[in-house]
Amino acid sequence: MRPLDICSSHSYSWHLCGLFDDVIIIQMLARSAQKIYGRVQIPQMSYPDLAEAALATGPFVKLRKYSKCFRYAVDVTICIDLFGSCCVYQVMIARTAKQLVDGTDLVSDDGGIPLRAYVAMLLIPCLLLCMITSLKYLAPFSIVADIIILTVASATVYYAIRHSTKSPFEFEAFKTASGLFEFMGVCVFSMEGVGVTLAIENNMEQPKKITLVLAGGMSVVIGIVLTVGFFGYWGFGEKSKSPVTLNFPLSPFPIALKVGMAVMVYVTFALNFWVPFDLVWYYIKQKYEPEKYWLWERVYRAIFVTTITLIAVVFPSVTKFIGLLGSFCLSNMGFIYPSFIELCLDWNDPGLGVMMWRLWKFVFILIFGTILCIIGTYSNAKELINEVFT
């Protein structure tokens, strides 16, 4: 679950629907992986591996020659999404640090050290954390992060009830069409599980239980998001800040939660960095001798973390950045790619029917994903650029 999932949203119902879609798409991807393993006799695959194999062995003969291109498209989309998420996490940590240092409920560039300076100061801590090259050493920290999430969710309910001034039914679902698409991008951004599902499955002792694990895990995620989304918006309304802990008062317990939230996001930075860098390193390491992998892997990790930090310094607007990533990356990675992979694997199976329902299902998802990608990306990119240059 991304840290965004425990930030108060401007329409918790939309966010909840997005997470239900998340569950369906992730399970679609997991089922497709289980099917392809038997066909190609390979015990595990990454998302790009699955995309390439599905098209290369699929029923559409004329498209098979583009299987490598499909793989590269998935690679690039995952990297943009997850590396971009790391930029967002750095800004979230910086916003929390600035609020605590300035001792004010407001988070702005006015007064004190600028927000961009706080982002830049995160370079060294993030570099050190990302030198951990094995996922098994990062996993235990995720458990601590989950405890923090539950605590923050409970605190959100408490402070929202204390802060609320009107009935939740008095709030508008959305105000403008462009605003709706911006928020849909934010909701879709929550679908991080799509990019890391197969990476998790590949590290499981019993990979066939991935669907059960996803169902149980996402049920908890949906419950937390529903709680925080509803109470966060009810309590703090249009003035809600991200992450949600920025809305809490500056007293001892809330300050501890703010620090805990920052630590949790810091750990999540490393977990999110691991997956896309692993994809990139697969191609980069082919240029070097195996005995030099240890050195060059760390060199490239440092280069990527530095680049991520520079981007975060230039674009410190959290919500617009999140919406842009969600609209562009997840519309493809979370909707179009998984549905096309499923179409390739299921096209010749019994049950196609006269109306070719599998094809129409893909067409529907393709249209939705394309609309979200074009309109959502345009809306969020425009707002992001305006905030940077004004």
N, C-alpha and C positions, 0 to 999 in steps of 0.2 A: 504494500500500500504506500502510495506517495504521501509525503507530508501535506500536500495540498488537500488530501482527503480529510484531514482533520482541521481544515480552515473553514470558517463560516462562509457559506455560499449565498448568492443572491436569489437562488431558487432551489431549495433542497429537493423538490420533486423532480426537477430536471436532472439534478445530480444523481438521484437515486435511479432514475430510468437509465442513465448512462452506465451505472455500475451493473445493473441487470444485463444490459447489452454486453458489458465486459465479461460477465460470467459465461454467457452464451458463446461469444466469440472465442474465448480462451478454451472452452471445452471443445469447440469445433476444431481448433488447432491441435489440441491434444489427441482427439480421435483420429484426425488425419495422419498424425505422426505414427500412431499405433498401426494404422493400415499400411503405410508405406514401408515400415520396418520389415514386414513379412514379404513384401514384393521384391525389395532390392537386397534382402538378407544382410541388413546392417543393423546392429543393436541400438544405436543412438545417432541422433542428428541434431544439428542446430537449426534454427528457423531458416537461414539461407539454404542449408543443405536440403531441407524439406521442400522449399520452393523450387529449387533446381530439379530435384528428383521427381516431383509431382508433374512438372511440365515435360521433362525428358521421357518419362514413361507413360504419359497421359495419352488420351485418345485423339488429340488434335495434332495429327502428324506434321502439318505445315508449320506449327508453332514450336516443335521440339528443338529446332536449331537456335531458338531464342532462350533456351533454358538457362544459359550462363548469364544472359542479360537480366533475366528475372532474378537470379541469385544476387547480382550486383545491386539491383534496385532495392531489394530487401536489406542488403548490407548497409547501403547508404542511408536508407530511411531509419533503420534502427540506430545507427550511429548519430544521426542528426537529432533524433528524439532523446536518446539517453544522455549524450554529451550535452545537449541543450538543457536537459533536466538538471544536470550538475551545475550549470550556470544559475538556474533558478534557485537551487539549494544554497549556493554561496550568497546570493542576494538575501534570502530568508535569514541566514545566520547573521549577516551584516546588519540587517534591519533590527534584529533582536539585540545585538551588541550595541548599536547606536542608541536604542531606546534606554537600555540599562545605564549606559555611560552618561547620556544627557539627562536622565532622570525625569523624562516627560512622556506623556501618553502619545504625543505626536511623533511621527517618524518622517522627517523631511530633511532637505539639504540645508535648511536655514539654521544657522547657529552651530557651534561646535565643529567637530571633524566631519567633512562631507561623507555621505553614504558610500560613494565610490572609493574613498580611502579605506573604509572598513573592508570593502570587498577585496581590495588589493592586498590588505594585510592577511587575508586568509590563504594566500598563495603557499606559504611555507607549511602551515599545518595540513593543508590538503595534499601537498606534495609528500609529506611524511606518511600520511595515511594510505595514499595510493601506491606506496612502495610495497605494500602487502600484496603478494601476487597469488595467493591461494584463497579460494572462496571459503574453505572450511575454517580459516582463522577469522573471517569476518562474520560468519553466521551466528556465533554466540552473542555478538553485540546486538544483533537484530532482536534477540529475545528481550534484552534490556529496553530497546527502543519500543517494543510492543507494550511493555509495562508502562512506559512514559505516555504512550498514546492513550491507553485506557484511563490513566490519571487525568490527562488533559481533557479527554471527553467528559469525564465526570465533573471536572471543574468548570467546563463550558456550560453545562446545564445549570450549575449553581450560580455562576456569575451572570448568566443570561437572564435567569428568573429575577435576580436582584436588580438588574439593569433595565428590564423591559418596562415600557410605558404604555403599550397598547396591545390589542389582540393580534395574534399572528394572522388572522383572516383579513386584516385590514391592509396587508402588504400586497403590492402588485406582483404578478408572476413575471412580467417583463414589461419594458417601456417602449422599446423600438425594435424593429426587425433586425437591424445591424447589431444592436446590443444582444439580441437573442442568439445570433450566430457567434458572436464573441464568446458568450457564456457557454454555448454548446462546445466550442473549442476547449474551454476550460474543463468541462465535464469529461470530454473524450480523453483529455490529458491524463485522467485518472486510470486509464486502461494500460498502465505500465506492465501488467501481467502478460500482455500479449508478447512483448519483446523478450521477457525472461522465462516464459513458461517452459520452453524446451531446454533451456540451460538448467533450470531446476530439476526437470525430469531426468536429464542426463547425469545428475549427481545424486539421484535417489537410489536406495538399495532395492526398492520394489517399484520400478517405473510404471507398471500397469495400474498402480493405485493413484496416479496423478489426477484423474478425474475426481476421485473421492477427496483427495487433498484440496483440490481447487474449490470443490463445492463447500467443504467445511470452512476453508480459509476465507473465501469470498462472502460467505454468510456473515461472518464476524465483521468483515470490512463494511458490508452494506449496513449492518446494524450501527456501527460507529459513525459512518457517514450520515446516515439518516438522523441520528441523535445530534451530532455537531452541526449539521447543516440547518436543521430545524431550529434548535435553540440558539445557535450562533446568529442566524439572521433575525430571529425574533428579538433577541436581546440587544444586538448592536446595529441592526438595520443597514442603511446605505453607508454608514461610516465604518463598517467592519473592515479590519485590516488583516493582512496575511503575513505570517501565520496567525492563527486565531488567538494565540497567547498574547499578542500585542494589544489585544483589547482588554486584558485583565489589568486590575489596578496594580500600582507599584507598592505592594506590601510584601512582607517576608515570604509567605507561601506562594503567591503568584510569581514572585521573582524567581523562586526555586523552579517553578514550572517553566518559566521562560528559558532559564538556563538549561533545564532538562530537554526542552524542545529543541534548542540550538544544538545540543549534543546529539540528539536523535537524528536531526537533519544531517549533521556532520557525518555520522556513521552511514546514513543512507546515501550520501555522496559517494562513498567508497564502494558500496554495493552496486549502485547504478553505473559507476565508472567501470567496474570489472567486466560487465557483459559486452559493451561496445568495444572496449579496448581489446578484449579477447578476440573479437571478430577482426579487428584491424591488424593485430599482431600476427594472425594466421597468414596474412599476405606479406607483411613486412619481414618476418623472420626468414623468409625464403631467400633473402638477399645476403644472409650471413651464415657463417659456419656454426654448427650446433654448440660448439664449445664457447662461443661468444654470445649466446642467447642471454645469459644472465646479465651481462653488462648492457647490451643494446635494448633489452626490454625495459630496463629502468631509465635509460636515456629517453626513450620514446614516451614512457609514462610521464616523465618530467615535462617534455615538450607539450604533450596533450593537456596536462593540468594547467600549464602556463597559458596556453591558448584559451582554454575555458575561462580562466580568470580574467583575461583581457577582454573577452566578449562580455562577461558579466559586468565589468567596469564600464563598458560603453553603453550597455542596455540594462540598467538597474530597475526597470519597471517589471515587477513580478507578474501581475495579472495578465498584461498584454503579451508578455513573453510566453507564459503558459498557454494562453489562447492560441498563439501562433503555432507553437509546437503541436498542440492538440489538433488543430485544424489541418495542418499540412501533413504531419507525420502519421498520426493515429488514424486519420481518415483512410489512409492507404494501408498502413501496417495492421490496423485493428478491424477494418471492414473489407476493403477490396481484395487484398492479398489472401487472407484466410478463406474467403468465399470462393475465390478462383482456384485455390489449391483443393478445396473440397469438391468443387465441380470437376476438376481433372480426375480425382480419385474415385468419384461416385458415378461418373457419367454412364458407364457401361453396366453398372450394377442393376439387378432386377428392381423394378418399382419405379422406373423412369416415367412411365405413363404416357398417354397420348398427348397431354398438354405440356410435357417436358417441364414439370414443376421445378426441377433442379435448375434449369436454365433461367426460368423466370425469377427464382429466388436470387440467383446471382445478379441478374439484371437490376432487380430492385435494390439490392445492397450496393451495386456499382453506381446507380443513379444517386442514392443517398450520400455515399462516400464522396462522389465527385462534387456535388453541390456544397457539401460541408467543406471540402478542400478549397474550392475556388472562392466562395463567398466568405467563409471563415478566415482563410488565410489573408485575403485582401483587407477585410475589416480590421483584423488584429495587427497586420503589418503597417497599415496606414496610421493606426493609433500609436503604435510603438515608435514609428519614425517621427511622428509629431511631438511625442514626449521628449525624444532625444534632442531635437533641434529647436525646441521652443523653450 
